[in-house]
Amino acid sequence: MNQFLKIHAIVVTYNPELDVLSREFELVIPQVDKIWLIDNASSSSLATWVDDMGLHDKLELVQMPANLGLGAAQNTGIQLARAAGATHVLILDQDSQPMPDMVDRLLAASNQLQSAGVPVAAVAPVYADSATGPASGFVRLGWLDFKKQTVLPGQDVVEADFVISSGSLIPVSVLDAIGPMDESLFIDHVDTEWCLRAQSKGYKLFGVPGARMVHTLGDRRTRIWFLRWRNVPYHSPFRYYYILRNSLLMQRRPYMPLKWRVAEFIRCVRVFCFYGLFAPQRGACLRMMLRGIADGLRGVSGPMKV
C-alpha cells in the first residue's frame, strides 16, 4: 500500500452477529489503516466486544445515540475518516467478508483510472452471496430492466451505472464534489442515489472483476420459478416500505436518468406483485408496501413513523 495513501474502512452495524463481525474484521484489518465501527444503537453495546478485540490502534467504535439510518452512519464515518487524514474510504456492511487482496485490487484499479484522467467516483468488487454462492455482475441501465455486464477474459475494470455501497472504495476528494450520502432515505437506495448523483456530475463508477467479497443480500433466499428460475432474496416486511417509498422519492430528483425512472418503475411493479402474492409474510409485506407508496407520494422521508 502506498505510504501516502490512507484507507479507512467504515463498518455500519445494527444488532450484528458477533462471530460474523469478528471474521469480517480479521479479513479487513490487514488491508486498511483504520476501521471506524459506526453502531446504529444496537440493543447491546459493542464496547466489550471491541475491548476484547484488542485493536485500539486501528479500531474505533462510535455508538450513535439512536438508529439514524444507514446514510447518517456512513456520513459520520466519512467525516471522522476525513478528519483523520484518510485519502480513501472503504464502505462495508456488518456481514461483508472481503478476500485478502480485495482492497489492493480496488486501489490499483482506482489509481490506474485516475492516472488516465478518468473521474472515478467509486470502484467496487464482485460479490458472491453467502447463501447461494454465485458471483454478482456489474449493472448498466436498460430501458426496461437493469442489465448485467458481461466480463470479458482479462478485463481489469467494467464500467457500471451503480454499485452497492458495501465493498465500494471511494476517494475522499470526490466526496467534496459529489456530496455525502442522502440521510433522508434512511436505508434502501442510499447507494443507488449517490451513484446516480455522481454520474450526473460527470463521475464514473467501475466494477473490478478481480476484487472479490462475500456478502449477504436479504434475510434469506429461496429458489423459485417466476418466468425463469431465480434466487429471490426475502427481507423483513418493513424493508419493502423503504424500497417502494424511496423509489418514489427518487423519481422526483431531476438528476435521475429517464432510463432509471422507467426500469425502476417496472422493477417496483414486480416487487409489489411478487412479494404481495408470494412472500411468506405477504400480508405484512403488502401493508408495508402500500404504506411506502402512500408516503412516497406525499414526499415523506426519514425513518418510518411508528
N, C-alpha and C positions, 0 to 999 in steps of 0.2 A: 504494500500500500504506500502510495506517495506520502512522504513526510509532511508535505504542505497541505494535504487534504485531510479533513477530519469528518468521519462518517458517524453520525449519531442515529441510533435506532430509536424509534418511538413505538412502544408497545402499549396498546389500549386494552384494558381489561374490565370485565364486569362479571363477577362471580366465576372466575376461571377454575378449571380443573388443574390443581397444582402439579400433578405429575406430568401433565401435558405441557404446562408452562415451564417446568423445570427442564424438560427435554428441549423445548424451544430455545431457552437461554443457553443451554450447553452448546447448541449449534450456532447461535448468534454471537455470543461473547467473543470468540476468536476472530470474528470478521469485522468488528466495529470498534470505534474508540470509546463509545459510551452508550448506555441504554437508559432512556427515560421511560420508566414504567408509570403510565398515567392510569390510575384506577378510578373508574367512574362510580365510586360509592358502593363497592361490593358489600354484601351483607356481613362479611367477616373481614377484618383488617388483614392486609398482606404484610404488615410491618414485621411480624415474627418470621414469616417465610423469607423475606428479604434479608433479615439478620442472619438466618441460617445459611443463606447463600454465600455470605462472607465476601461479597464483591463490592464493597462500598466505594472503591476507587473507580469502578466502571458502571455501577448500577445505582440509580437514584429513584426512589419511589415518591410520586406525587399523588396524594389522595384528594380527589375532587370532593367538594362539600356536598354534592348531590349528583345524580346521574344527569349530566348536562348534554349527553349525546356524543356520538362519535366525532362529529366535526369539531365540537368545542374541545374535546380531549386531544384530538390531533393538533389543533391550533395551539393549545397550551404547551404540548411537547415541542412543536416547531419554534415557538417563542423562546423556550428555555435553551434549545439547541443553538439557535441563532446567537443568543446572548453568550453562550459558552464557546463560540467560535467555530461551530460546525460549518463545513462547506457543503455537505450533503446530508439529507435526512432519508432514512430507510423506514418506511411505514409498515408496521406489522400488526396483525390481529393476534389474539391471545392463543390461537391454536395453529399458527403458521410455523412450518419447520423448514427453513432454508437448507439446501445442500451446502456442504462445507466450502464450495468455491463460488457460491451464488453471487455474493457481493463483489468479489473480484471481477467476475464476468460482466456484471452490470456496470461497474465503474469503468472497465476497459471500453465497453461499448459506448457509454456516455462520453468519455473523453475523446474517443475516435470521432464521433459525430460532431462534437463541439469544435474539435480541431479542424474539421472540414467546413466549418461555418454554419452547421445546421443548428437552428434554435431549438434545443431539446428541453421539453417540459419534464418528462419522466421516461425512465426505462423500466421494464418490468419482466419478470421471469415467466417461463411456462410453469404452470402448477398442476399437480396431479391431485385429484380428490382423494382424501384419506380413506373414504368409504368404497369408492368404485375403482380407483386406480388409474384410469385413462387420463392422459395429459390434456390440458386445455389447448385451444388455439388462440390466435390473436384476431380481434374483431374489427371489421370495417363496416360502415353503414351501407345498406342497400335500401332501395325504395320501399320494399315491403317486409324486409327482415334484416337481421344482423348476420353478416357473412363472416365465416371463419376463413382466415387467410391460410393458404397453403404454404408451408415452409419448404423451400427447395433445399436439396443437399448442399451443404457448405455455406448456406445463407447465415450471416452473422447477426443481422437485425431485420426486423419486419415492421414496417410502419403500421400503426393501428389508429383507430379513431377514439378509442378509450381503453383503459386498462383498470383492473381492480386496484384499490389502494394498497392492499396487503402485498408486500414484496416490492412495491414501487420505490425506486431510488430517484430522489428529486434534488437538483442543485438548489441550495438555499437562495442563491441570487435570483433565480427565476420566480420565486415566490413573491418577491417585491413587485415584480411586473404583473404577475397573474393574479395575485391576491391569495388570501387564506382560504381554507375550506369553509363552505357555507354552513354555518351552525344552525340556521333556521330549518334545515332539512332534517336535523336530529340524527337520522341513521341512514336509511336507504337512499341511494342515488347521490350521496355526498361525493363519491369518487367520479361518477359519470358527469355531474355538473362541473366539477373542477376541470376535468379533461376537456370537455367541450368549450368551456370558457377559455382555457389555454389555447385551443386551436383558433378560437375567434380572435385571439391576439397575435396570431402568427406563429405560435409554438407547435412543435410536433411531438408525438408520442411513439415509442417504439417498444416492441417485444424483442427479447433476446433469447432465441431458441436454446442456446447452450446453458442458460441460467435456469436452475430448477428449484422447485419448492413444493412441499406437500401442504395442502390447505383444505379446509372443510367448508363446503357450501351447503347451508341448510342444517336443520337439526338432525335430519336423516334423509336417505334417498331410497326410492323404490323404482324398480324397472317395470315399465308399463307399456302397453300398445296404445298410442294416440296418434293415428295416421302413420306412425312408424314407431319402432322400439326406441324408448327414451329412458335415460336415468334421471328421474324427476326429484328435485330437492323439495322437501317439505319444511316449512318454517312454522314457528309458533303463530297462532292466528293473528296476534297483534301486529306482526311484521307486514301483513298484507294491507293493513291500514296505511302504513308509511309508503309501501311500494306504489299503491294507486294514488294516494294523496300527493306524494312528491312528484310523481309523473305529471299530474295535472298542474302542479305549481310550476314545474319547469317548462311546460308548454307556453307559459306566459313570458318566458325570458326571451328578449329579442335576439340573442346570440345563438339560440338553439337552431341547428340546421333543419331545413324542411325535411330532409331525408330522415333525420332522427324523429321529428314530430310524427311522421307517418308510420314509421316502423315501430315506434314506441306505443302509439295508439293501438296498432294491431296486436302488439305483444300484451298490452293491458286487457284487451278483449279476451285474448286466450287465457290469461291468468284468471280473470273473473269467471269465465265459463268452466275452466278445468277445476280450479280449487273450490269454486262454489258448488260443483256437482260431485267431484270425486275425492276430495281431501278427506282424511279420517275424521277431522273436526269441521266438516263442511258448513254446518250451521254457524259455528263461531267465526269461521273464515268469511262467510258471506256477510255476516253482520259487520265485521271489521272492514271489509272492502266497501260496503255501502256507506259506512261512516267516513271512510277515507275519501270516497268520491264526493260526498257532501261537503267535507271540509276543504277539499281541494278546489271545488267550485267556488267556495266562499273565500278562498285565499288564506285559510288558517295554516299557520306554520308552527314550528317549535314542537315540544313534546306533546303527545296526545293528552288531552284533558281527561282527568279521571271522572 
